[in-house]
Amino acid sequence: MSQKRSLLAVVDGMPTSDGAGVSLLRVVGTPQIDYLDPFLMLDEFKNDDPGAYVAGFPEHPHRGFETVSYMKQGAMKHRDSAGNEGIIHDGGVQWMTAGRGIIHSEMPQQTEGLLWGYQLWVNLPAAHKMTAPRYQDIQTDDIPEVITDELHVRIMAGNYAGVEGASQTLWPVEYMDIMAKPHAVMAHDIPDGHNVMVFVYDGEMTVGDKVIRPHQLGIFEQSGSLEMVAGETGAGCLLMAGKPIGEPVAKMGPFVMNTEAELRQAVMDFRAGKFA
């Protein structure tokens, strides 16, 4: 039996706002955890007050990485400067590769009810940072699932129990939504050397003698198999794992490159109208 991964740290999300004033919980991209290679940012937006989300995320640019929007509940419309447009509903994913540059907007398609979703930023290595922009619109029925008596696993990217995820990725990453019944054991083999983080959005997950509670992120060591046990009421969590890129990270708002000079070039290109 392979060694189990230890839980190195548990961190709380930080309330903030983004876009046109959308209230959200920032989980990665905070003073506590700047990034976990290759993941640059993770936000949760969950609100049943339209005033906190209806203004959405109007047009803004990106370069050098990928944005992944996952809707648990509600509807969001994506539109970008490459001519892509689509609406994802409960359980759908928008996987956008900004690459060399794109301008996009993400706007809620509702004025009442609960809007609940996540945005994950996935870095790209230097070899892919200036790739052509790409957009994957993945509806809920197109996301493979593994359902057992104890677990319901939705596979947005990666491989679980021999089932391949829905997204085509430019870098080895896994992204899954795990819903576990009380005391269920979730075991998963992840290559040694990969970074692993788990965000619990409901219930609790226990790893050894440590507990990840709602709105907390657990960060694991880089070797061994992953094993978690759901709490008394079960658990819901996002599992993200990826091979570290291991390159310098230079960030300036919506641009993520390797050097400060590349960031300055990104700003100049954007101002010159050179994004898709």
N, C-alpha and C positions, 0 to 999 in steps of 0.2 A: 504494500500500500504506500502511495506517495505521501510525502510530508504535506501537512495542511498549511495554508498561508496564514500567517499571523496578522492580526489587525494592528497596524502601527499607530493610527490616530483616528479620532472622531472629532469632526468640526461642525459647528452650527452654521447654517446659512445666515446671510445678512440682508435685512430688508432694504430695498432701494427702489429706484424707478428708472425707466429707460424709455426710448422712443418718444412719444408725445405725452409723457407723464404716466406711463403704465406702471402700476404698482407690482413689484415682483420680489422674489427671494433670490439673491445671488448666492450660489453655493460654491462655485469655483470662479476665480477672478476677484478675490477679496484679499485684504491684508493677511488673513489667516492662511490662505492657499492661493497663491498667484496663478499657478497652473500646474497640471500634472501631465507631463509630456506623454502623449501628444494632445491632451485635452486642455484647451485654453480657457473655456468658460462654460458654466452651467447655470441657467436661470430657470426658476419655476414661477409661472404666473398662474395664480388660482384665486379667482374672485367672482362673487355673484353680484357685485355692484358695477353696473355698466359704466358709471362715472370713473371707475378705476381702470377700465380697459378699452372703452369704445374708441378712443382716439388712436389706438394702435401704434404701429411702427411705420410712419410715412417714409417716402423714398430716402435711401441712404446708400452709400457705396461700401464695397468690400473688396479686398485683394489679399491673396496669399494663403487662404484657408477655406474651410467648408463650414456652412451653417446647417444645422439639423434641427428642424422644428417638429415636435411630436405632440399631437393633440390627444389628451386623455378625454376631454369633454368640450364640446363647442366646435366652432368652425372658424377657419382662418383662410384668407385669400392671399395668395402670393402673386406678385406681378414683377417682372424684371425687364431690364433694358435690352436683353437678348431676345425679347418677344415671348418669353414663357409666361404662362398664366394658369393658375389652378386653385381649387379650393379643397382643403382637406377637412374632413369631419372627424367625429369621435374615433380615435384609434389610428388616424392617418399620419403619414410622415412626409415632410418636404426635405429632401437632401440636396442642398445647393452647393456646388463647387464654384466658389467665386473666382479662383484661378487668377488670371492676369487682371481681372477687374470687371465688376458688374455693379449696377445700381438696382436695388429692389425695394419693395414695400411689402409689409405683412399687416393686413388689416382684418380685424374681427368681422365676421359676417353675421353678427347678432347684436341686438340692442337690449336683450334681457337674458336672464339665466346665468348659469355658471360657465365661465371660461377657464379652462384648466389645461395647461400644457407646459412644455419644456423647450428651451433652446440650448443646444450643445454646440460649441465651436470646436472643430477638429483641425489641428494644424496640418500643414502640408510640408514635405521636405523641399529643399531648394529646387530639386529637379522637377517638381510639380507646381511650384508657386505661380509660374506664369503660363500654366496650361489654359486651354480654352475653357470658358465657363460652361458649366453643365448643370442641368436641373432634373431631379428625379421626383416625380409626383407619385407617391405610393399610398393608395387608399387602403383602408383598414382590412378589406377582404384579401388584399394581396400580400399581407404580412404573415409569413408562416408562423404557426403556433404548435407547441408541444403541450398537450393537456393530459395529465395523469390524475389519479385520485387525490393527490396532495398539491400538485403544482399546475399553474397555467403560465407558460412562458411564451411571450411574443418576441420574435427574433427580427429586429430591425436591421441588424448587421451582425456578421459572424456566423458561428456554427454552434448549435446546442443539440446534443443527443443525435448527431448525424444529420440534422436538418439545417440547411443553409438559409441565412437571412435574406431579406428582400432587397437590400441596397448593394449597389456596386460601389466599392470603396477603392480609393487610390492608395491607401495605406492600411496595413493590418490593424483593424479595430473591431471590437464587438460592442453592440448596444442592444440591450434586452430589457423588457418590462416583465418583472416576475411577480406573480400573485400567488401567495402561499397560504394554505389552510393552517389552522393552529398546530404548532409543533412539527410542521413539515420540515424535512431536511432538503436543502438545495445544494447539490454537489455538482461541480463543474470543473473540468480540466482546462487550464489556461497555460499557454507556453511560458516557461521560465523566462525571466527577463522582462516580461510585459508588466506595465503598470495596471492596477486594478482599483476601481473606486465604486462604491455602492451608495446610492442615495435612497433613504427610506422615506416614503411619503405616507405610509399608513402602517400601524402596528409597530412591531419591533423585530429586529433580526439579531440573534446572538451568535457571536463568533468566539469560541472558547469561553472565557469568563467575562468577555466584554459585550456590551449591548449598543446597537445603533438604534436610536429612537427617531420618531417622526421629525422631519426637517433637518436631519443630520446626515453628514457624509462620512462614510468609513473609508479609510485609505489603507490598502494592504501592502504587505511586503511583496517582493518581486519573484518569489519562487514558491513552488508547491501548488497543490490543488485547492480550489475554493470550496469551503463548506460553511453553510450558514443554517441556523435553525430558527424557524418562525416562532413568535411569542404566543401568549395565551389566546390572543384574538386573531392570530394569523399575521400576515405582513404583505405589504406591497412595496416594491423597490425597483429602482433602475440600476442595472449592472452595466458598467462601462469598463472596457479593457482595451489596451492597445500597446503596440510596440513603440518604445520611446524613439523619437527621431534623432535626438542627441545633437542637434545643431543649435547655434545661437538663436535666441528669440528676441526680435525687436518689435515692440507694439506701439501703435499710435492710433487709439480709437478703433476705427473699423479696418485698419490695415495691420497685417502681421507679416513681417518679412524677417530676414536674417541680419540686416545691418541698418544703421541710421540713414546711410546714403540711399538705400533702397526705399526706406519710408519717405524720404524727401522726394524721390522720383515718383512714388505713388501719388503723393499730393499734387505734384506738377502735372502728371498724366491725367488725373481726375479733373483738375481745373482746365486742362486743355481739351476736355471732352473725348479722351481716348479710351474710356471704359466702354464696354459693349453696350 
